[in-house]
Amino acid sequence: MSRAVNLAMREEAITKHCRDEDIGISVLEALPGGGVRLVCDSVYGAEQIRLKLKRHMIDGDPRRAQLRPRTPLW
């Protein structure tokens, strides 16, 4: 089971929901096409998010922002 969940919500709403449900957040990453990629601290937390925010989940594998340069820096 993965700890990552892609949601069509604002970061603030996700953070509030996780704080209210006592779910640890490892990473929040804005997706270029809209939405947020949430990585929870535990698989249990990710499963709780999947159950409670099922209608906000993004289907498929959305494009993520590139974090590394395409070519070496040297």
LUMPA-898700 format. One line per 3 residues: for each residue x, y, z of C-alpha. Coordinates in steps of 0.5 Angstrom, whole numbers. Layout:
BEGIN
X:Y:Z  ...
//
This chain:
BEGIN
0:0:0  3:7:-2  3:13:3
2:18:-3  -5:20:-5  -7:25:-10
-13:30:-8  -16:36:-12  -17:40:-6
-13:46:-3  -7:45:1  -10:49:7
-16:44:7  -12:38:7  -7:40:13
-13:42:17  -17:35:15  -10:32:17
-9:36:24  -16:34:26  -16:27:24
-9:27:27  -6:24:21  2:26:20
4:29:14  11:28:11  10:32:4
5:36:1  7:38:-6  3:42:-11
1:39:-18  2:43:-24  -5:41:-27
-8:43:-20  -9:39:-14  -4:37:-9
0:30:-8  0:28:0  5:23:3
3:21:10  7:19:15  4:12:15
0:7:11  -5:8:16  -6:15:15
-6:15:8  -12:9:8  -16:14:13
-15:20:7  -17:15:2  -23:13:6
-26:20:8  -24:24:2  -25:19:-3
-29:24:-7  -23:29:-8  -18:23:-10
-15:25:-17  -16:18:-22  -9:16:-25
-2:19:-25  -2:26:-25  4:30:-28
8:32:-22  13:38:-22  20:37:-24
25:37:-18  31:36:-22  35:39:-28
34:35:-34  42:35:-36  47:35:-31
50:41:-28  57:40:-30
//
